[in-house]
């Protein structure tokens, strides 16, 4: 019985050390806000997705006025410093339901849905002055 108690205590201590060690090594993020325009007008829904040259990318939901705030590790915590390739995905709601339902109609050209083909970049600087305008064209 004493042996099993010792094993249990060692297991609990190991788990505690594991959890204490998590989260402290993530790179610093800085605030990034922006606006998405399609043919000069605010895009009213969708998501901005970034991929930096190194590290974790960020995402941000597009609001009805076209604005977004990027998040990497938590709500609106920003993005890693550096150049990010950006993608924008915006769709109409699907009329079908269920797990096999196709996605709704894309509201912008397909090229914008992939950071490798979109031609969009976001430059994130350490000083936190990172307002961004992503200008898309339906043509």
C-alpha positions in Angstrom: 0.0 0.0 0.0 2.8 2.4 0.8 4.4 1.7 -2.6 1.2 2.5 -4.5 0.8 5.7 -2.4 4.3 6.8 -3.4 3.7 6.0 -7.1 0.4 8.1 -6.9 2.3 11.0 -5.3 5.1 10.9 -7.9 2.5 10.8 -10.7 0.6 13.9 -9.3 3.9 15.8 -8.8 4.9 15.0 -12.4 1.6 16.3 -13.8 1.9 19.4 -11.7 5.4 20.1 -13.0 4.2 19.5 -16.6 1.4 22.0 -16.3 3.6 24.6 -14.6 6.0 24.3 -17.5 3.4 24.9 -20.2 2.7 28.3 -21.8 5.8 30.1 -20.6 7.8 29.6 -23.8 5.4 31.1 -26.4 6.7 34.0 -28.5 5.4 37.5 -27.7 2.6 38.8 -29.8 1.7 42.4 -30.6 -1.8 43.9 -31.4 -2.9 43.9 -35.1 -6.1 45.5 -36.2 -7.3 46.0 -39.8 -10.0 46.3 -42.3 -10.9 44.2 -45.3 -12.2 45.9 -48.4 -13.7 44.2 -51.5 -13.9 46.5 -54.5 -13.5 49.5 -52.1 -16.3 48.4 -49.8 -16.0 46.7 -46.4 -16.3 42.9 -46.5 -19.0 42.3 -43.9 -18.1 38.7 -42.9 -15.4 36.1 -43.0 -12.0 35.3 -41.5 -8.5 36.6 -42.0 -5.9 33.9 -41.7 -2.1 34.6 -41.5 1.0 32.5 -42.0 4.3 34.0 -40.8 7.7 33.1 -42.2 8.3 31.2 -38.9 6.0 30.3 -36.0 2.3 30.2 -35.4 -0.1 32.0 -37.6 -3.0 34.2 -36.5 -6.7 34.5 -37.3 -9.3 37.2 -37.0 -13.1 37.3 -37.6 -14.3 40.0 -39.9 -16.9 42.2 -38.3 -19.9 43.8 -40.2 -17.9 47.0 -40.8 -15.0 45.1 -42.3 -12.7 45.4 -39.3 -10.8 42.5 -37.7 -8.4 41.9 -34.8 -5.8 39.1 -35.0 -5.4 36.4 -32.4 -2.6 33.9 -32.1 -2.8 32.2 -28.7 -5.9 33.9 -27.2 -8.7 36.4 -27.8 -7.3 39.3 -29.8 -3.8 39.0 -28.4 -2.3 39.9 -31.8 0.3 38.3 -34.0 4.0 37.4 -34.0 6.4 40.1 -35.2 7.4 39.7 -38.9 5.9 39.3 -42.3 2.7 37.3 -42.6 1.1 35.9 -45.8 -2.6 36.6 -45.5 -5.7 34.8 -46.7 -9.3 35.8 -46.5 -12.2 33.4 -46.5 -15.8 34.6 -46.7 -18.8 32.5 -47.6 -22.6 32.7 -47.7 -24.2 30.4 -45.2 -24.9 26.9 -46.7 -28.5 26.0 -47.4 -27.7 22.3 -46.8 -27.4 20.8 -43.4 -25.4 17.9 -41.9 -21.8 16.9 -41.8 -21.7 16.2 -45.6 -23.2 19.6 -46.5 -21.1 21.6 -49.0 -19.9 25.0 -47.9 -21.8 28.1 -48.9 -21.0 30.2 -52.0 -17.6 31.9 -51.8 -18.0 35.7 -51.7 -14.6 36.6 -53.2 -12.2 35.1 -55.8 -10.7 31.7 -54.8 -7.1 33.1 -55.0 -7.7 35.1 -51.7 -8.4 31.9 -49.7 -4.8 30.8 -49.7 -1.9 32.9 -48.4 0.4 31.5 -51.2 -1.8 32.8 -54.0 -3.6 35.8 -52.5 -0.8 38.4 -52.9 -1.7 39.8 -49.5 0.8 40.4 -46.7 0.6 41.9 -43.2 3.8 43.4 -41.8 3.7 43.1 -38.0 6.1 45.5 -36.1 7.2 45.2 -32.5 6.1 48.8 -31.7 2.5 47.7 -31.9 1.6 50.2 -34.6 0.1 47.7 -37.0 -3.1 49.0 -38.7 -3.7 47.0 -41.9 -6.0 47.4 -44.9 -6.4 44.3 -47.1 -7.8 45.4 -50.5 -9.4 42.7 -52.5 -10.9 42.9 -56.0 -13.7 40.7 -57.4 -12.2 41.0 -60.9 
